[in-house]
Amino acid sequence: MSDNMIEETVKRLLANEVSRELLTAVEAGEFAGVLWQTIADSGMTKILCREAHGGIEASWLEALSLFYQVGYTQAPVPLSQAVVGQYLASRSGLDLAADSVFALAAGAQARALAVTSNEAGTPATIDGTMKAVKWARHAHWLVIEAAGQLCLVAAKGAGVRIEPKADAASLPADTVVLDHAPVAHVLPPGIAGLNRPLEVFYAATTAAQLTGALEYALDLAVQYAKDRVQFGKPIGKYQAIQQQLAVLAGEVACSYAAATTALRDLPAMQQDSAPQAEFSAAVAKVTASDAVRTGASIAHQVHGAIGFTYEYALNFATRRLWAWRAEAGTSTEWAERLGQAFIEAGSDRFWPHLTARTLPSGDLPETPAGHHGRPMQAERTTTHV
């Protein structure tokens, strides 16, 4: 299946199924079960998986439209989490149900967890508390990256207590309490050479999701500027508004380029090495999260008071932008990781690793003389004005 076919399929499905009524119902506590089953039946959740597990072994870049369209439509389903979870499971030889719901926990969320290895023949267990775990109350599986291990835990199993909470978008962001929760599967460490693969995959996909929502805000602002007439002409004719929309379009373009590069650098199913993945994911999450700060502000400045009302679509997009910006590691956390790695490496290693898009902690990838890394291509054909 070509990436164009994937894009057309997910765009059509979400455009048809995501409605104001569905968004409101999910924010009130329901789960979009019908939409989720339709997505699972279409094969989207397993798009990266091995063919033996029901997938097509697509690349992360080919799956870009899934994450982007979830953001653009504000689809109230954990599709990005499911794609990541299914990929990790399939890569480890597990064939899980296509309609499985996943909740991901890594980085600061899982840092204080304790993983105990028990006697041979008995499962390891996890203890501790995780906060703001998205979609945990609806999940079948928790994918947890803690103590250097990647663990799969049955979300509704013994030793797991979930306290419902909500994020800025009124979507599930629950507290998960683990009390000797048995680990169903310990996934192989060091996937494609990555020390913390779940963090990397989660950050890259969230950056793509943020980009989609930010472009939706841009489209709303452009259309409103065309429709809103002030002093006898559309406000989009005024230079001050045009300048602000140009800045917002620039933020979207930068975010899209960074997210595209990050997904291109993630390891496909059969790939054993991804030296650029962590650097690119960090840059993408920082870029997209920072773009939200500027972009959401501009979108609301263009709209004025109407943009803040619950009845207007920008309200839904903005709250998701705020919530997703804090998901999968904040821009501050990822920027500190990048900065610390380069500071510890010293000035001599700064430029070679920067141009190669790798962290100094690893060796430079082998490339032809005079070139570092793969060419960066992020093309956009959408015209807004």
Secondary structure as UniProt FT lines:
FT   HELIX           3..17
FT   HELIX           20..27
FT   TURN            28..29
FT   HELIX           33..41
FT   TURN            42..43
FT   HELIX           44..46
FT   TURN            47..48
FT   HELIX           51..53
FT   TURN            60..63
FT   HELIX           64..73
FT   HELIX           79..91
FT   TURN            92..93
FT   TURN            98..99
FT   STRAND          102..105
FT   HELIX           107..109
FT   TURN            110..112
FT   STRAND          114..116
FT   TURN            120..121
FT   STRAND          125..134
FT   HELIX           136..138
FT   STRAND          141..146
FT   TURN            147..148
FT   STRAND          149..154
FT   TURN            155..156
FT   TURN            158..159
FT   STRAND          160..163
FT   TURN            168..169
FT   STRAND          172..182
FT   STRAND          185..187
FT   HELIX           191..193
FT   HELIX           197..227
FT   STRAND          229..230
FT   TURN            231..232
FT   STRAND          233..234
FT   HELIX           235..237
FT   HELIX           239..265
FT   TURN            269..270
FT   TURN            275..276
FT   HELIX           277..303
FT   HELIX           304..308
FT   TURN            310..311
FT   HELIX           313..325
FT   TURN            326..328
FT   HELIX           331..345
FT   HELIX           347..349
FT   HELIX           350..356
FT   TURN            360..361
FT   TURN            369..370
//
